[in-house]
C-alpha cells in the first residue's frame, strides 16, 4: 500500500472527503517525522514502536579495493513490531 492508497482507504472507511483524508494522513506523517527528528520514541499500542538508534563511528573497509575508510556515526530510525501485530501476521 502506498500513500495515495492509504488516503483513499481512510476516506472510504471514515466517510471523510478525499481532501480531509489527505490532510489527516499528511498531518500524521508530518508529526511522526518531527517526533523522530526530535529523537522522541513513538509507540502505537498493538502496532509497534519507532526509535532512533545511534551507531558509533568506525573504520570500515572498501570490499572492492580493501582500502580502509572512516564511517561516521549515524542515527537511523528503527521499528520494533508490537505483540498484537506480530501475532496477527503470524496466524
C-alpha contacts under 8 A as a table, 3 or more apart, distances in Angstrom:
res1	aa1	res2	aa2	distance
1	X	5	X	5.90
1	X	6	X	6.61
2	X	5	X	5.36
2	X	6	X	6.25
3	X	6	X	4.98
3	X	7	X	6.25
4	X	7	X	5.06
4	X	8	X	6.24
5	X	8	X	5.03
5	X	9	X	6.15
6	X	9	X	5.06
6	X	10	X	6.15
6	X	25	X	7.92
7	X	10	X	5.14
7	X	11	X	6.18
7	X	18	X	7.14
7	X	21	X	5.72
7	X	22	X	5.45
7	X	25	X	6.45
8	X	11	X	5.11
8	X	12	X	6.18
8	X	18	X	6.79
8	X	21	X	7.52
9	X	12	X	5.12
9	X	13	X	6.01
10	X	13	X	5.31
10	X	14	X	5.83
10	X	15	X	7.93
10	X	16	X	7.58
10	X	21	X	5.97
11	X	14	X	5.45
11	X	15	X	5.48
11	X	16	X	4.82
11	X	17	X	5.93
11	X	18	X	5.56
11	X	20	X	7.83
11	X	21	X	5.23
12	X	15	X	5.38
12	X	16	X	7.08
16	X	20	X	6.08
16	X	21	X	5.95
17	X	20	X	5.41
17	X	21	X	6.26
18	X	21	X	5.04
18	X	22	X	5.98
19	X	22	X	5.13
19	X	23	X	6.26
20	X	23	X	5.06
20	X	24	X	6.17
21	X	24	X	5.05
21	X	25	X	6.19
22	X	25	X	5.25
22	X	26	X	6.03
23	X	26	X	5.13
23	X	27	X	5.94
24	X	27	X	5.14
24	X	28	X	6.19
25	X	28	X	5.09
25	X	29	X	6.31
26	X	29	X	5.21
26	X	30	X	6.00
27	X	30	X	5.10
27	X	31	X	6.04
28	X	31	X	5.30
28	X	32	X	6.04
29	X	32	X	4.87
29	X	33	X	6.05
30	X	33	X	5.20
30	X	34	X	6.20
31	X	34	X	5.09
31	X	35	X	6.23
32	X	35	X	5.23
32	X	36	X	6.36
32	X	42	X	7.77
33	X	36	X	5.11
33	X	37	X	6.11
34	X	37	X	5.11
34	X	38	X	6.14
35	X	38	X	5.02
35	X	39	X	6.40
35	X	40	X	5.25
35	X	41	X	7.43
35	X	42	X	7.41
36	X	39	X	5.05
36	X	40	X	5.54
36	X	41	X	7.07
36	X	42	X	7.66
36	X	50	X	7.90
36	X	51	X	7.14
36	X	52	X	6.91
36	X	77	X	7.40
37	X	40	X	7.48
39	X	51	X	7.37
39	X	52	X	6.23
40	X	51	X	6.93
40	X	52	X	7.79
41	X	49	X	7.19
41	X	50	X	5.88
41	X	51	X	4.90
41	X	52	X	7.52
42	X	49	X	5.45
42	X	50	X	5.09
42	X	51	X	6.62
43	X	48	X	6.05
43	X	49	X	4.20
43	X	50	X	6.46
44	X	47	X	5.47
44	X	48	X	5.49
44	X	49	X	6.03
45	X	48	X	6.34
45	X	82	X	7.08
46	X	82	X	5.40
46	X	83	X	6.50
46	X	84	X	4.93
46	X	85	X	5.96
47	X	81	X	6.22
47	X	82	X	4.88
47	X	83	X	7.61
47	X	84	X	6.75
47	X	85	X	5.40
48	X	79	X	6.96
48	X	80	X	5.51
48	X	81	X	4.24
48	X	82	X	4.02
48	X	83	X	7.79
48	X	85	X	7.62
49	X	79	X	5.74
49	X	80	X	5.34
49	X	81	X	6.59
49	X	82	X	7.11
50	X	77	X	6.62
50	X	78	X	5.55
50	X	79	X	4.60
50	X	80	X	6.46
51	X	77	X	5.68
51	X	78	X	5.37
51	X	79	X	6.72
52	X	75	X	6.04
52	X	76	X	5.44
52	X	77	X	4.42
52	X	78	X	5.88
53	X	75	X	5.45
53	X	76	X	5.38
53	X	77	X	6.17
53	X	78	X	6.36
54	X	73	X	7.37
54	X	74	X	5.88
54	X	75	X	4.49
54	X	76	X	6.66
55	X	73	X	5.47
55	X	74	X	5.31
55	X	75	X	6.17
56	X	72	X	7.23
56	X	73	X	4.50
56	X	74	X	6.79
57	X	70	X	7.41
57	X	71	X	5.52
57	X	72	X	4.45
57	X	73	X	4.02
57	X	74	X	7.47
58	X	70	X	6.12
58	X	71	X	5.36
58	X	72	X	6.75
58	X	73	X	7.54
59	X	68	X	6.51
59	X	69	X	5.64
59	X	70	X	4.63
59	X	71	X	5.88
60	X	68	X	5.71
60	X	69	X	5.18
60	X	70	X	6.07
60	X	71	X	6.33
61	X	66	X	5.67
61	X	67	X	5.60
61	X	68	X	4.50
61	X	69	X	5.65
62	X	65	X	5.62
62	X	66	X	5.01
62	X	67	X	5.29
62	X	68	X	6.34
62	X	69	X	6.78
63	X	66	X	5.37
63	X	67	X	7.80
81	X	85	X	6.73
81	X	86	X	6.37
82	X	85	X	5.52
82	X	86	X	6.09
83	X	86	X	5.09
83	X	87	X	6.09
84	X	87	X	5.14
84	X	88	X	6.20
85	X	88	X	5.06
85	X	89	X	6.09
86	X	89	X	5.31
86	X	90	X	6.08
87	X	90	X	5.13
87	X	91	X	6.31
88	X	91	X	5.50
